[in-house]
Amino acid sequence: MSNRVAALFGIQYPVVMGAISSVPELAAAISNAGGLGCMAGAAAPAEELRARIQRFRELSDKPFAINFPIVLTPEKQLGEKMQLMLEERVPVVITSAGNPKLWTTFLKEGGCRVAHVLPTLYHAQKAVEAGVDAIIAEPAESGGYRGEHEVSMMVLIPAIRRAFPGVPLLAAGAVADGAGLAAVMALGAEGVQLGTRFLATVEANAPEHVRKLILAATDTSTMSAEGRVKPRVSKPEFAMEVLGEKRQTQMGQVSALITDIKPVEEVMRELIEGGFAAARRVADSLGELAATPV
């Protein structure tokens, strides 16, 4: 397989689910549709997480991932959960919001693939030094944990690709459709991690207020939250307009491009087929320009 992300994770399409849910049903739907389903592992006690892994395997025989934002995972539970990853032979572990050196070697020696989510070129260097198998680059537009950093997708992806051409690279955030997939791949990414788009699916069964906020969002409806990890959230005044109350719900800037709730399989098909169509349109247009005499 020529796509390094798909080959690394053993999946059909280089599309990874962000850590938007801790339940196996959505993760299994995404894995069964050809992507890499993912369950958030920070909050659940170890034995509850084990039960969710086993439930996933009842729903799918495909690869999956568990995500750990290191600074948000209770320290006394983290070692136990990492040991659990080996015991349960979890195919992929995704870490973020912390030092990748802490667990990368342990997990890889135990048979896991390890990807690390990060917001800057500096952090990419640290992840490569730690020996991660893949980088998931998270720009300012994303709904995830970026800390103080506000590097845009247009800069972050090419910068990391130029610096580390040998490392599989995924773009996290700002992609909701095939055109977005084609765009980030043109910048140098080999795959995507999607959170908000998969949250707006039938299988996600997201709370009604979350669905309403995503579907009503415009390009100015989100902001960076306060605190240590600074996820992107809905603006209180926007939530007041939509819900009648001020709420800060975690959601990416890409919410502005999402207009419906649809099945995971349909989202995946539109990503891949739409991405191919968008890339072909751009290639044809540039081909015509390049053939035009100066």
Backbone as CSV, one residue per row, in Angstrom:
resi,resn,N_x,N_y,N_z,CA_x,CA_y,CA_z,C_x,C_y,C_z
1,MET,0.851,-1.199,0.000,0.000,0.000,0.000,0.885,1.247,0.000
2,SER,0.585,2.193,-0.882,1.451,3.363,-1.029,1.220,4.407,0.056
3,ASN,0.032,4.433,0.670,-0.218,5.406,1.720,0.373,4.900,3.032
4,ARG,1.321,5.629,3.586,2.054,5.146,4.760,1.191,5.100,6.015
5,VAL,0.255,6.010,6.150,-0.618,6.003,7.331,-1.516,4.769,7.317
6,ALA,-2.144,4.500,6.185,-3.013,3.339,6.085,-2.227,2.050,6.306
7,ALA,-1.030,1.974,5.734,-0.205,0.778,5.897,0.245,0.601,7.346
8,LEU,0.631,1.689,7.991,1.105,1.641,9.378,0.032,1.108,10.315
9,PHE,-1.200,1.590,10.151,-2.274,1.216,11.056,-3.079,0.008,10.588
10,GLY,-2.810,-0.473,9.380,-3.526,-1.630,8.860,-4.975,-1.345,8.535
11,ILE,-5.239,-0.155,7.964,-6.606,0.272,7.663,-6.761,0.549,6.172
12,GLN,-7.991,0.649,5.717,-8.255,0.878,4.296,-8.017,2.321,3.895
13,TYR,-8.471,3.251,4.736,-8.357,4.673,4.441,-7.562,5.369,5.557
14,PRO,-6.770,6.379,5.220,-5.963,7.072,6.236,-6.774,8.116,6.992
15,VAL,-7.827,7.642,7.648,-8.759,8.507,8.371,-8.869,7.985,9.798
16,VAL,-8.491,8.809,10.752,-8.446,8.423,12.161,-9.479,9.228,12.939
17,MET,-10.165,8.581,13.831,-11.140,9.241,14.702,-10.425,9.964,15.835
18,GLY,-10.777,11.220,16.072,-10.269,11.931,17.227,-10.882,11.379,18.507
19,ALA,-10.349,11.793,19.648,-10.794,11.250,20.936,-12.052,11.966,21.418
20,ILE,-13.120,11.800,20.667,-14.364,12.512,20.968,-15.341,11.668,21.770
21,SER,-15.019,10.397,21.974,-15.936,9.498,22.651,-15.162,8.382,23.326
22,SER,-15.690,7.893,24.435,-15.041,6.791,25.140,-15.785,5.468,24.940
23,VAL,-16.866,5.486,24.184,-17.656,4.278,23.993,-17.261,3.575,22.698
24,PRO,-17.402,2.253,22.655,-16.901,1.501,21.502,-17.777,1.550,20.261
25,GLU,-19.046,1.910,20.394,-19.947,1.819,19.242,-19.537,2.732,18.089
26,LEU,-19.206,3.986,18.397,-18.782,4.902,17.338,-17.433,4.486,16.777
27,ALA,-16.515,4.106,17.651,-15.199,3.665,17.191,-15.315,2.467,16.252
28,ALA,-16.180,1.518,16.598,-16.355,0.337,15.759,-16.962,0.700,14.406
29,ALA,-17.897,1.639,14.392,-18.502,2.058,13.132,-17.454,2.655,12.203
30,ILE,-16.541,3.439,12.759,-15.498,4.068,11.945,-14.489,3.034,11.454
31,SER,-14.095,2.109,12.333,-13.179,1.058,11.893,-13.823,0.175,10.830
32,ASN,-15.081,-0.152,11.012,-15.770,-0.993,10.030,-15.952,-0.293,8.691
33,ALA,-15.930,1.057,8.700,-16.054,1.822,7.457,-14.698,2.051,6.785
34,GLY,-13.630,1.508,7.358,-12.325,1.597,6.716,-11.328,2.515,7.379
35,GLY,-11.761,3.239,8.428,-10.848,4.132,9.131,-10.293,3.497,10.388
36,LEU,-9.752,4.328,11.273,-9.236,3.861,12.554,-10.091,4.455,13.662
37,GLY,-10.999,3.642,14.206,-11.805,4.082,15.324,-10.936,4.284,16.552
38,CYS,-11.394,5.151,17.447,-10.589,5.502,18.614,-11.502,5.709,19.811
39,MET,-11.029,5.274,20.983,-11.753,5.531,22.227,-10.878,6.362,23.155
40,ALA,-11.480,7.363,23.783,-10.769,8.172,24.761,-10.508,7.328,26.004
41,GLY,-9.263,7.343,26.480,-8.904,6.467,27.588,-8.594,7.159,28.891
42,ALA,-8.678,8.488,28.935,-8.210,9.223,30.108,-9.086,9.030,31.329
43,ALA,-10.396,9.082,31.161,-11.288,9.180,32.311,-11.671,7.839,32.925
44,ALA,-11.846,6.820,32.117,-12.368,5.545,32.615,-11.339,4.808,33.468
45,PRO,-11.740,4.194,34.561,-10.842,3.298,35.311,-10.358,2.168,34.400
46,ALA,-9.240,1.563,34.746,-8.599,0.584,33.874,-9.523,-0.580,33.511
47,GLU,-10.233,-1.126,34.475,-11.071,-2.281,34.171,-12.282,-1.908,33.313
48,GLU,-12.771,-0.685,33.476,-13.837,-0.222,32.600,-13.323,-0.050,31.180
49,LEU,-12.107,0.452,31.061,-11.489,0.590,29.741,-11.279,-0.782,29.108
50,ARG,-10.873,-1.747,29.908,-10.708,-3.111,29.390,-12.039,-3.643,28.836
51,ALA,-13.111,-3.398,29.572,-14.421,-3.871,29.121,-14.811,-3.207,27.802
52,ARG,-14.473,-1.932,27.637,-14.797,-1.239,26.392,-13.987,-1.792,25.227
53,ILE,-12.735,-2.127,25.474,-11.905,-2.737,24.434,-12.498,-4.073,24.011
54,GLN,-12.900,-4.851,24.975,-13.484,-6.159,24.663,-14.816,-6.006,23.937
55,ARG,-15.585,-4.992,24.309,-16.840,-4.734,23.601,-16.572,-4.311,22.162
56,PHE,-15.547,-3.484,21.948,-15.190,-3.104,20.581,-14.952,-4.350,19.738
57,ARG,-14.241,-5.306,20.305,-13.895,-6.504,19.546,-15.106,-7.390,19.264
58,GLU,-16.187,-7.199,20.004,-17.433,-7.879,19.669,-18.111,-7.223,18.472
59,LEU,-17.826,-5.935,18.269,-18.465,-5.161,17.207,-17.635,-5.089,15.933
60,SER,-16.332,-5.317,16.041,-15.449,-5.158,14.885,-14.194,-6.006,15.057
61,ASP,-13.700,-6.530,13.960,-12.423,-7.236,13.981,-11.308,-6.386,13.368
62,LYS,-11.588,-5.095,13.208,-10.642,-4.175,12.581,-9.745,-3.492,13.631
63,PRO,-8.636,-2.890,13.186,-7.763,-2.156,14.116,-8.483,-0.962,14.747
64,PHE,-7.988,-0.548,15.916,-8.544,0.601,16.626,-7.444,1.241,17.458
65,ALA,-7.771,2.367,18.062,-6.799,3.095,18.876,-7.428,3.493,20.202
66,ILE,-6.559,3.713,21.196,-6.952,4.330,22.456,-6.140,5.616,22.593
67,ASN,-6.804,6.695,23.005,-6.148,8.006,23.099,-5.977,8.405,24.555
68,PHE,-4.772,8.905,24.873,-4.481,9.390,26.222,-3.870,10.790,26.164
69,PRO,-4.593,11.848,26.544,-3.948,13.135,26.807,-3.239,13.000,28.153
70,ILE,-1.926,12.993,28.130,-1.150,12.569,29.297,-1.436,13.415,30.529
71,VAL,-1.486,14.728,30.365,-1.666,15.576,31.543,-3.089,15.505,32.096
72,LEU,-4.018,14.968,31.333,-5.399,14.858,31.796,-5.739,13.459,32.297
73,THR,-4.802,12.527,32.199,-5.006,11.178,32.704,-4.454,11.103,34.123
74,PRO,-5.264,10.732,35.117,-4.760,10.669,36.495,-3.465,9.875,36.583
75,GLU,-2.437,10.474,37.177,-1.096,9.897,37.173,-1.064,8.497,37.760
76,LYS,-1.811,8.281,38.827,-1.775,6.971,39.476,-2.438,5.890,38.617
77,GLN,-3.235,6.316,37.614,-3.883,5.353,36.719,-3.118,5.139,35.418
78,LEU,-2.243,6.078,35.072,-1.637,6.055,33.747,-0.790,4.803,33.520
79,GLY,0.062,4.455,34.486,0.895,3.263,34.330,0.068,2.002,34.195
80,GLU,-0.991,1.897,34.988,-1.865,0.736,34.921,-2.539,0.648,33.562
81,LYS,-2.944,1.783,33.026,-3.606,1.779,31.726,-2.633,1.455,30.597
82,MET,-1.408,1.923,30.699,-0.424,1.591,29.671,-0.107,0.099,29.678
83,GLN,-0.045,-0.491,30.857,0.138,-1.939,30.938,-1.055,-2.657,30.325
84,LEU,-2.230,-2.107,30.536,-3.445,-2.667,29.954,-3.384,-2.668,28.430
85,MET,-2.794,-1.616,27.838,-2.665,-1.560,26.382,-1.911,-2.774,25.852
86,LEU,-0.887,-3.200,26.578,-0.109,-4.364,26.170,-0.881,-5.660,26.422
87,GLU,-1.519,-5.741,27.581,-2.272,-6.953,27.911,-3.386,-7.210,26.904
88,GLU,-4.039,-6.141,26.465,-5.159,-6.276,25.535,-4.733,-6.175,24.073
89,ARG,-3.422,-6.081,23.855,-2.879,-6.027,22.490,-3.563,-4.945,21.651
90,VAL,-3.657,-3.748,22.228,-4.262,-2.622,21.516,-3.365,-2.248,20.331
91,PRO,-3.894,-2.205,19.121,-3.040,-1.979,17.944,-2.343,-0.628,17.925
92,VAL,-3.077,0.433,18.315,-2.544,1.794,18.207,-2.864,2.561,19.487
93,VAL,-1.859,3.247,20.017,-2.068,4.164,21.132,-1.715,5.570,20.650
94,ILE,-2.624,6.512,20.876,-2.399,7.908,20.503,-2.224,8.712,21.781
95,THR,-1.096,9.389,21.906,-0.839,10.224,23.080,-0.858,11.695,22.665
96,SER,-1.089,12.548,23.660,-1.111,13.983,23.400,-0.911,14.708,24.716
97,ALA,-0.788,16.039,24.653,-0.764,16.897,25.838,0.191,16.371,26.898
98,GLY,1.420,16.103,26.494,2.411,15.610,27.441,3.672,15.162,26.725
99,ASN,4.622,14.689,27.483,5.932,14.295,26.957,5.847,12.928,26.278
100,PRO,6.105,12.845,24.966,6.017,11.550,24.285,7.081,10.560,24.734
101,LYS,8.150,11.039,25.372,9.197,10.123,25.827,8.726,9.205,26.947
102,LEU,7.691,9.616,27.665,7.291,8.878,28.857,6.882,7.435,28.560
103,TRP,6.148,7.222,27.469,5.568,5.902,27.244,5.811,5.326,25.860
104,THR,6.403,6.087,24.948,6.538,5.595,23.565,7.338,4.302,23.484
105,THR,8.501,4.256,24.092,9.334,3.055,24.013,8.641,1.860,24.651
106,PHE,8.049,2.078,25.815,7.330,0.999,26.513,6.245,0.416,25.625
107,LEU,5.456,1.279,25.008,4.351,0.816,24.176,4.838,0.118,22.911
108,LYS,5.842,0.687,22.271,6.356,0.080,21.043,6.998,-1.275,21.304
109,GLU,7.744,-1.387,22.391,8.354,-2.673,22.731,7.299,-3.719,23.066
110,GLY,6.127,-3.240,23.491,5.015,-4.148,23.774,4.159,-4.473,22.577
111,GLY,4.473,-3.911,21.416,3.771,-4.253,20.188,2.765,-3.242,19.686
112,CYS,2.655,-2.093,20.354,1.703,-1.062,19.915,2.344,-0.111,18.909
113,ARG,1.567,0.356,17.979,1.953,1.517,17.186,1.642,2.763,18.006
114,VAL,2.498,3.775,17.926,2.303,4.974,18.736,2.304,6.207,17.844
115,ALA,1.239,7.005,17.947,1.157,8.308,17.286,1.025,9.368,18.371
116,HIS,1.584,10.542,18.122,1.515,11.618,19.110,0.914,12.856,18.456
117,VAL,-0.045,13.468,19.157,-0.712,14.678,18.673,0.053,15.885,19.201
118,LEU,0.328,16.850,18.321,1.169,17.976,18.728,0.849,19.224,17.919
119,PRO,1.180,20.420,18.481,0.744,21.668,17.854,1.821,22.493,17.157
120,THR,3.105,22.110,17.244,4.162,22.939,16.663,5.293,22.076,16.112
121,LEU,6.150,22.682,15.321,7.338,22.005,14.800,8.274,21.593,15.929
122,TYR,8.400,22.431,16.948,9.230,22.099,18.111,8.761,20.797,18.755
123,HIS,7.465,20.669,18.959,6.939,19.460,19.570,7.091,18.255,18.636
124,ALA,7.048,18.477,17.336,7.283,17.398,16.383,8.695,16.846,16.534
125,GLN,9.659,17.736,16.720,11.048,17.312,16.932,11.147,16.400,18.152
126,LYS,10.482,16.782,19.237,10.518,15.985,20.462,9.865,14.619,20.235
127,ALA,8.792,14.593,19.473,8.108,13.333,19.210,8.966,12.400,18.360
128,VAL,9.632,12.961,17.362,10.515,12.157,16.524,11.670,11.599,17.355
129,GLU,12.236,12.421,18.222,13.313,11.959,19.100,12.841,10.845,20.028
130,ALA,11.570,10.886,20.408,11.005,9.857,21.281,10.725,8.553,20.534
131,GLY,10.722,8.608,19.200,10.552,7.400,18.404,9.134,7.068,18.009
132,VAL,8.240,8.070,17.974,6.853,7.775,17.598,6.778,7.248,16.172
133,ASP,5.748,6.460,15.914,5.553,5.901,14.579,4.905,6.891,13.624
134,ALA,4.137,7.831,14.160,3.445,8.814,13.322,3.202,10.084,14.119
135,ILE,3.090,11.182,13.392,2.789,12.488,13.975,1.379,12.891,13.551
136,ILE,0.601,13.368,14.522,-0.700,13.955,14.233,-0.598,15.434,14.576
137,ALA,-0.571,16.278,13.552,-0.346,17.708,13.737,-1.678,18.430,13.911
138,GLU,-1.790,19.149,15.032,-3.054,19.781,15.393,-2.920,21.305,15.347
139,PRO,-3.523,21.956,14.366,-3.379,23.405,14.198,-4.351,24.196,15.059
140,ALA,-4.287,25.494,14.951,-5.142,26.384,15.747,-6.624,26.169,15.466
141,GLU,-6.956,25.719,14.272,-8.366,25.558,13.907,-9.036,24.381,14.617
142,SER,-8.252,23.448,15.105,-8.804,22.192,15.611,-9.545,22.378,16.928
143,GLY,-10.314,21.375,17.289,-11.032,21.407,18.552,-10.263,20.801,19.702
144,GLY,-9.043,20.306,19.429,-8.293,19.567,20.438,-7.439,20.423,21.352
145,TYR,-6.532,19.743,22.065,-5.711,20.384,23.094,-4.409,20.911,22.493
146,ARG,-4.327,22.237,22.351,-3.172,22.854,21.690,-2.325,23.685,22.645
147,GLY,-2.785,23.910,23.854,-2.074,24.798,24.759,-2.109,26.223,24.249
148,GLU,-1.011,26.918,24.421,-0.938,28.334,24.041,-0.709,28.552,22.549
149,HIS,-0.512,27.502,21.807,-0.012,27.628,20.432,-1.140,27.853,19.431
150,GLU,-0.877,28.714,18.454,-1.888,29.093,17.465,-1.298,29.039,16.057
151,VAL,-0.740,27.895,15.679,-0.148,27.724,14.353,-1.223,27.187,13.406
152,SER,-1.368,27.813,12.248,-2.425,27.420,11.320,-2.044,26.155,10.547
153,MET,-3.060,25.504,10.006,-2.844,24.303,9.204,-1.940,24.569,8.008
154,MET,-2.120,25.716,7.364,-1.347,26.045,6.165,0.140,26.149,6.442
155,VAL,0.521,26.408,7.676,1.932,26.503,8.045,2.410,25.228,8.722
156,LEU,1.608,24.689,9.619,2.043,23.567,10.447,2.356,22.316,9.631
157,ILE,1.453,21.939,8.727,1.655,20.703,7.970,2.890,20.785,7.063
158,PRO,3.042,21.822,6.232,4.253,21.880,5.408,5.545,21.965,6.227
159,ALA,5.502,22.668,7.342,6.716,22.805,8.158,7.161,21.455,8.700
160,ILE,6.229,20.675,9.206,6.583,19.357,9.742,6.975,18.408,8.620
161,ARG,6.276,18.460,7.503,6.620,17.586,6.381,8.044,17.856,5.882
162,ARG,8.411,19.119,5.759,9.757,19.451,5.291,10.816,18.979,6.279
163,ALA,10.529,19.128,7.558,11.524,18.781,8.582,11.673,17.275,8.761
164,PHE,10.576,16.522,8.609,10.601,15.087,8.898,9.913,14.294,7.790
165,PRO,10.513,14.266,6.607,9.871,13.588,5.475,9.712,12.089,5.676
166,GLY,10.471,11.507,6.584,10.415,10.065,6.779,9.360,9.590,7.748
167,VAL,8.627,10.516,8.362,7.648,10.145,9.389,6.230,10.324,8.850
168,PRO,5.391,9.300,8.929,3.989,9.455,8.505,3.318,10.597,9.267
169,LEU,2.569,11.426,8.534,2.012,12.654,9.095,0.518,12.750,8.816
170,LEU,-0.243,13.016,9.879,-1.680,13.245,9.745,-2.006,14.665,10.163
171,ALA,-3.042,15.227,9.549,-3.537,16.552,9.909,-4.792,16.395,10.752
172,ALA,-4.830,17.077,11.893,-5.984,16.980,12.800,-6.714,18.311,12.830
173,GLY,-7.969,18.296,12.451,-8.741,19.529,12.497,-8.900,20.167,11.144
174,ALA,-9.964,20.938,10.980,-10.215,21.769,9.798,-10.639,20.979,8.561
175,VAL,-10.899,19.677,8.704,-11.329,18.871,7.565,-12.713,18.304,7.849
176,ALA,-13.629,18.530,6.929,-14.991,17.995,7.069,-15.455,17.257,5.823
177,ASP,-14.685,17.368,4.725,-15.136,16.783,3.466,-13.946,16.453,2.583
178,GLY,-14.259,15.990,1.377,-13.207,15.579,0.467,-12.274,16.692,0.049
179,ALA,-12.806,17.894,-0.125,-11.958,19.022,-0.500,-10.928,19.302,0.588
180,GLY,-11.348,19.198,1.851,-10.418,19.394,2.948,-9.353,18.323,2.991
181,LEU,-9.745,17.074,2.744,-8.779,15.979,2.704,-7.748,16.212,1.604
182,ALA,-8.212,16.573,0.409,-7.292,16.844,-0.694,-6.354,18.006,-0.362
183,ALA,-6.884,19.017,0.310,-6.082,20.190,0.645,-4.943,19.852,1.590
184,VAL,-5.244,19.127,2.667,-4.174,18.826,3.625,-3.178,17.828,3.051
185,MET,-3.639,16.961,2.161,-2.693,16.052,1.513,-1.790,16.812,0.549
186,ALA,-2.319,17.843,-0.086,-1.476,18.690,-0.930,-0.415,19.417,-0.106
187,LEU,-0.737,19.738,1.141,0.216,20.409,2.026,1.295,19.468,2.530
188,GLY,1.052,18.170,2.469,2.057,17.218,2.915,1.572,16.157,3.878
189,ALA,0.325,16.250,4.333,-0.219,15.206,5.205,-0.521,13.952,4.389
190,GLU,-0.467,12.814,5.055,-0.802,11.543,4.400,-2.107,10.959,4.927
191,GLY,-2.751,11.678,5.821,-4.005,11.241,6.381,-4.572,12.323,7.276
192,VAL,-5.745,12.046,7.854,-6.405,13.034,8.699,-6.919,12.387,9.979
193,GLN,-7.002,13.205,11.017,-7.732,12.834,12.220,-8.940,13.754,12.318
194,LEU,-10.134,13.169,12.412,-11.367,13.943,12.450,-12.060,13.762,13.795
195,GLY,-12.430,14.872,14.405,-13.194,14.829,15.635,-14.601,15.343,15.434
196,THR,-14.717,16.643,15.142,-16.029,17.278,15.043,-16.891,16.654,13.946
197,ARG,-16.292,16.325,12.804,-17.084,15.723,11.721,-17.676,14.389,12.154
198,PHE,-16.928,13.562,12.871,-17.460,12.288,13.330,-18.416,12.460,14.507
199,LEU,-18.274,13.558,15.239,-19.231,13.834,16.309,-20.607,14.122,15.725
200,ALA,-20.624,14.666,14.518,-21.883,14.969,13.832,-22.280,13.826,12.908
201,THR,-22.342,12.626,13.488,-22.792,11.455,12.746,-23.918,10.777,13.523
202,VAL,-24.659,9.941,12.822,-25.759,9.214,13.456,-25.227,8.339,14.586
203,GLU,-24.123,7.616,14.325,-23.602,6.656,15.293,-23.020,7.317,16.536
204,ALA,-22.623,8.588,16.434,-22.061,9.271,17.601,-23.112,9.469,18.687
205,ASN,-24.353,9.599,18.275,-25.446,9.800,19.238,-25.100,10.921,20.220
206,ALA,-24.594,12.016,19.673,-24.162,13.142,20.506,-25.367,13.803,21.179
207,PRO,-25.155,14.432,22.329,-26.249,15.154,22.979,-26.861,16.189,22.044
208,GLU,-28.136,16.466,22.235,-28.847,17.365,21.332,-28.211,18.743,21.275
209,HIS,-27.728,19.259,22.407,-27.143,20.601,22.385,-25.854,20.634,21.571
210,VAL,-25.113,19.536,21.561,-23.884,19.473,20.765,-24.228,19.496,19.281
211,ARG,-25.195,18.713,18.890,-25.609,18.693,17.485,-26.102,20.069,17.038
212,LYS,-26.910,20.699,17.874,-27.439,22.008,17.509,-26.326,23.027,17.318
213,LEU,-25.353,23.030,18.195,-24.255,24.000,18.108,-23.410,23.767,16.858
214,ILE,-23.090,22.518,16.573,-22.280,22.228,15.381,-23.014,22.648,14.117
215,LEU,-24.275,22.295,14.008,-25.029,22.579,12.786,-25.316,24.068,12.608
216,ALA,-25.357,24.814,13.699,-25.643,26.251,13.611,-24.388,27.097,13.483
217,ALA,-23.221,26.498,13.639,-21.976,27.270,13.717,-21.627,27.974,12.408
218,THR,-21.018,29.140,12.545,-20.407,29.842,11.423,-18.898,29.895,11.685
219,ASP,-18.194,30.609,10.832,-16.739,30.641,10.968,-16.265,31.390,12.209
220,THR,-17.137,32.140,12.868,-16.738,32.906,14.049,-17.401,32.405,15.336
221,SER,-17.894,31.180,15.331,-18.670,30.683,16.462,-17.839,30.023,17.560
222,THR,-16.531,29.840,17.339,-15.708,29.151,18.328,-14.578,30.041,18.818
223,MET,-13.948,29.609,19.902,-12.843,30.346,20.511,-11.955,29.359,21.258
224,SER,-10.754,29.787,21.605,-9.891,28.967,22.441,-10.311,29.123,23.898
225,ALA,-10.459,28.010,24.590,-10.864,28.046,25.992,-9.706,28.495,26.870
226,GLU,-10.028,28.918,28.073,-9.004,29.221,29.066,-8.470,27.923,29.663
227,GLY,-7.341,28.024,30.365,-6.799,26.849,31.029,-5.528,26.349,30.389
228,ARG,-5.069,25.196,30.854,-3.764,24.672,30.464,-3.718,24.153,29.038
229,VAL,-4.734,23.415,28.621,-4.667,22.751,27.318,-5.426,23.471,26.216
230,LYS,-6.305,24.379,26.562,-6.958,25.282,25.625,-7.606,24.602,24.408
231,PRO,-8.587,23.755,24.596,-9.316,23.254,23.433,-10.143,24.371,22.802
232,ARG,-10.591,24.165,21.589,-11.491,25.126,20.952,-12.914,24.794,21.363
233,VAL,-13.678,25.820,21.735,-15.037,25.621,22.247,-15.993,26.636,21.614
234,SER,-17.267,26.382,21.790,-18.269,27.335,21.316,-18.215,28.608,22.157
235,LYS,-18.400,29.747,21.508,-18.448,31.015,22.232,-19.733,31.073,23.060
236,PRO,-19.665,31.592,24.280,-20.869,31.656,25.127,-22.017,32.417,24.482
237,GLU,-21.702,33.529,23.805,-22.775,34.314,23.198,-23.420,33.573,22.024
238,PHE,-22.635,32.771,21.314,-23.188,31.949,20.240,-24.108,30.880,20.819
239,ALA,-23.662,30.233,21.887,-24.500,29.222,22.535,-25.795,29.833,23.056
240,MET,-25.723,31.052,23.549,-26.928,31.727,24.039,-27.924,31.910,22.907
241,GLU,-27.443,32.289,21.718,-28.320,32.478,20.571,-28.990,31.170,20.149
242,VAL,-28.231,30.065,20.217,-28.726,28.785,19.708,-29.510,28.024,20.760
243,LEU,-29.024,28.038,21.988,-29.594,27.189,23.036,-30.395,27.951,24.084
244,GLY,-30.197,29.267,24.123,-30.825,30.040,25.173,-30.074,30.007,26.480
245,GLU,-28.848,29.501,26.451,-27.985,29.488,27.629,-26.530,29.520,27.193
246,LYS,-25.668,30.048,28.040,-24.249,30.131,27.720,-23.567,28.808,28.056
247,ARG,-23.033,28.148,27.024,-22.327,26.890,27.221,-21.077,26.901,26.376
248,GLN,-20.018,26.321,26.911,-18.791,26.147,26.138,-18.637,24.664,25.832
249,THR,-18.942,24.309,24.601,-18.881,22.926,24.146,-17.690,22.756,23.219
250,GLN,-16.897,21.728,23.447,-15.706,21.515,22.631,-16.108,21.161,21.203
251,MET,-15.599,21.939,20.255,-15.910,21.739,18.837,-14.910,22.515,17.998
252,GLY,-14.535,21.951,16.874,-13.551,22.598,16.018,-14.146,23.704,15.176
253,GLN,-13.264,24.531,14.635,-13.679,25.614,13.744,-14.382,25.059,12.507
254,VAL,-14.062,23.820,12.173,-14.654,23.176,10.997,-16.158,22.970,11.152
255,SER,-16.695,23.184,12.341,-18.150,23.116,12.528,-18.881,23.986,11.509
256,ALA,-18.263,25.068,11.108,-18.889,25.979,10.146,-19.178,25.312,8.807
257,LEU,-18.503,24.199,8.519,-18.674,23.517,7.234,-19.598,22.304,7.334
258,ILE,-20.085,22.015,8.516,-20.917,20.825,8.728,-22.385,21.244,8.776
259,THR,-23.178,20.686,7.899,-24.572,21.113,7.775,-25.581,20.005,8.038
260,ASP,-25.106,18.790,8.308,-26.050,17.702,8.524,-25.431,16.602,9.383
261,ILE,-26.309,15.773,9.925,-25.930,14.577,10.666,-26.119,13.394,9.725
262,LYS,-25.045,12.655,9.475,-25.156,11.563,8.516,-24.420,10.326,9.041
263,PRO,-24.664,9.162,8.461,-23.982,7.952,8.908,-22.474,8.011,8.662
264,VAL,-21.730,7.315,9.501,-20.269,7.283,9.375,-19.846,6.823,7.988
265,GLU,-20.473,5.793,7.481,-20.083,5.254,6.181,-20.239,6.299,5.084
266,GLU,-21.256,7.119,5.170,-21.449,8.177,4.179,-20.384,9.256,4.305
267,VAL,-20.030,9.617,5.537,-18.948,10.581,5.752,-17.654,10.064,5.137
268,MET,-17.356,8.801,5.378,-16.113,8.220,4.863,-16.105,8.198,3.336
269,ARG,-17.218,7.802,2.752,-17.290,7.742,1.293,-17.114,9.120,0.671
270,GLU,-17.749,10.142,1.273,-17.613,11.497,0.745,-16.189,12.022,0.903
271,LEU,-15.523,11.648,1.988,-14.125,12.052,2.168,-13.251,11.524,1.041
272,ILE,-13.341,10.231,0.787,-12.441,9.593,-0.171,-12.826,9.932,-1.610
273,GLU,-14.081,9.743,-1.956,-14.508,10.038,-3.327,-14.453,11.529,-3.603
274,GLY,-14.885,12.338,-2.628,-14.828,13.785,-2.800,-13.401,14.302,-2.850
275,GLY,-12.531,13.683,-2.074,-11.124,14.085,-2.103,-10.489,13.821,-3.458
276,PHE,-10.801,12.660,-4.021,-10.273,12.327,-5.350,-10.791,13.302,-6.399
277,ALA,-12.084,13.605,-6.337,-12.674,14.529,-7.309,-12.076,15.926,-7.169
278,ALA,-11.882,16.384,-5.936,-11.316,17.719,-5.718,-9.876,17.788,-6.218
279,ALA,-9.109,16.740,-5.924,-7.716,16.721,-6.373,-7.630,16.713,-7.901
280,ARG,-8.529,15.985,-8.528,-8.511,15.930,-9.986,-8.871,17.284,-10.590
281,ARG,-9.866,17.985,-9.975,-10.219,19.315,-10.481,-9.031,20.269,-10.391
282,VAL,-8.344,20.247,-9.280,-7.192,21.137,-9.111,-6.081,20.757,-10.087
283,ALA,-5.834,19.456,-10.218,-4.780,19.008,-11.139,-5.092,19.425,-12.570
284,ASP,-6.344,19.295,-12.974,-6.727,19.688,-14.334,-6.547,21.196,-14.533
285,SER,-6.963,21.971,-13.533,-6.844,23.420,-13.641,-5.384,23.856,-13.714
286,LEU,-4.560,23.286,-12.842,-3.138,23.646,-12.862,-2.461,23.147,-14.131
287,GLY,-2.921,22.007,-14.613,-2.353,21.471,-15.853,-2.615,22.403,-17.029
288,GLU,-3.817,22.964,-17.071,-4.139,23.926,-18.131,-3.278,25.182,-18.011
289,LEU,-3.094,25.655,-16.770,-2.273,26.851,-16.564,-0.824,26.607,-16.959
290,ALA,-0.335,25.425,-16.582,1.058,25.122,-16.879,1.305,24.970,-18.386
291,ALA,0.249,24.574,-19.111,0.390,24.386,-20.556,0.223,25.686,-21.333
292,THR,-0.200,26.742,-20.636,-0.412,28.019,-21.306,0.919,28.736,-21.532
293,PRO,1.232,29.108,-22.769,2.503,29.802,-23.019,2.569,31.128,-22.261
294,VAL,3.737,31.431,-21.754,3.950,32.709,-21.043,4.156,33.816,-22.045
